[in-house]
Amino acid sequence: MKHILITGVSTGIGRHAADHFASNGWKVFGSVRSLDDVAGLVTQHGSRFVPVVMDVTQPDQVDQAARQVAGILAGSKLDVLVNNAGIATFGPLIHVPLEVFDYQLRVNVHG
């Protein structure tokens, strides 16, 4: 069995990617900020989908998630990593508050 970790599987591309890979026999580790976001994936795919709760902007949560995945893999390797988590802020940059722009960078670039 192949293993993939996809960040940001709550909605959109990440959710569809997680569904696609799990439906095709992969074990999918999917990151979310809340377990409420993945109930359908867990129900649909059972043990082929493993929710990983983390905020990609929080290094301690990322470290904990890495330990969780490594523990489940038990010496096997992760075959693919998809850094999909992201947010978008809209409007001319001059009008985007600095803290909003900074958060977008932390999620989309640093995360």
C-alpha positions in Angstrom: 0.0 0.0 0.0 1.3 3.5 -0.8 1.1 6.3 1.7 0.3 10.0 1.0 0.0 13.0 3.3 -2.1 15.9 2.0 -2.4 19.1 3.9 -5.7 21.0 3.9 -8.2 18.2 3.1 -11.3 20.0 4.6 -12.5 21.3 1.3 -11.7 21.9 -2.3 -8.7 20.4 -4.1 -7.4 18.8 -0.9 -10.6 17.0 -0.1 -11.0 15.8 -3.7 -7.4 14.6 -3.7 -7.8 12.7 -0.5 -11.0 11.1 -1.8 -9.3 10.1 -5.1 -6.2 8.5 -3.5 -8.2 6.7 -0.7 -10.6 5.4 -3.4 -7.7 4.0 -5.3 -6.2 2.0 -2.4 -3.7 4.5 -0.9 -3.5 5.2 2.8 -4.2 8.9 3.0 -3.0 11.1 6.0 -5.1 14.2 5.7 -4.4 17.4 7.7 -7.3 19.4 9.1 -7.7 22.0 11.8 -10.7 20.2 13.3 -11.9 16.6 13.2 -15.4 17.9 12.3 -14.0 18.6 8.9 -13.3 15.0 8.0 -16.3 12.9 9.2 -17.3 12.1 5.6 -13.9 10.9 4.6 -13.5 8.7 7.6 -17.0 7.2 7.1 -16.4 6.7 3.4 -12.8 5.3 3.4 -12.4 3.8 6.9 -8.8 2.9 7.7 -7.5 4.2 4.4 -8.1 7.7 5.6 -6.3 8.9 8.8 -7.1 12.5 10.0 -4.1 14.5 11.2 -5.2 17.5 13.2 -2.8 20.4 12.8 -2.5 24.0 11.9 0.3 24.4 9.4 1.3 27.7 11.0 2.0 26.0 14.4 5.4 24.3 14.5 4.6 22.3 17.6 1.4 20.9 15.9 3.4 20.1 12.7 6.0 18.2 14.8 3.3 16.3 16.6 1.6 15.4 13.2 5.0 14.2 11.9 5.4 11.9 15.0 1.8 10.6 14.5 2.4 9.7 10.9 5.8 8.2 11.6 4.2 6.1 14.4 1.5 4.8 12.1 3.9 4.1 9.3 6.1 2.1 11.7 9.2 2.1 9.6 7.4 2.3 6.2 7.9 5.4 4.1 5.7 8.2 3.1 5.5 8.0 -0.7 4.0 11.4 -1.5 3.6 14.8 0.3 1.1 17.3 -1.1 1.4 20.7 0.6 -2.1 21.9 -0.4 -3.2 23.9 2.7 -3.7 27.5 1.8 -5.9 30.6 2.1 -6.6 33.6 -0.1 -7.1 37.2 0.8 -8.5 39.5 -1.8 -8.1 43.1 -2.7 -5.2 45.4 -3.6 -2.2 44.7 -1.4 -2.1 48.2 -0.1 -5.6 47.7 1.4 -4.9 44.3 3.0 -4.2 44.7 6.7 -0.6 43.7 7.5 -1.7 41.0 10.0 -4.0 39.4 7.4 -1.2 39.5 4.8 1.3 38.1 7.3 -1.1 35.2 8.2 -1.6 34.4 4.5 2.2 34.1 4.1 2.5 32.0 7.2 -0.1 29.5 5.8 0.8 29.5 2.1 4.6 29.9 2.3 6.0 29.0 5.7 3.3 26.3 6.5 
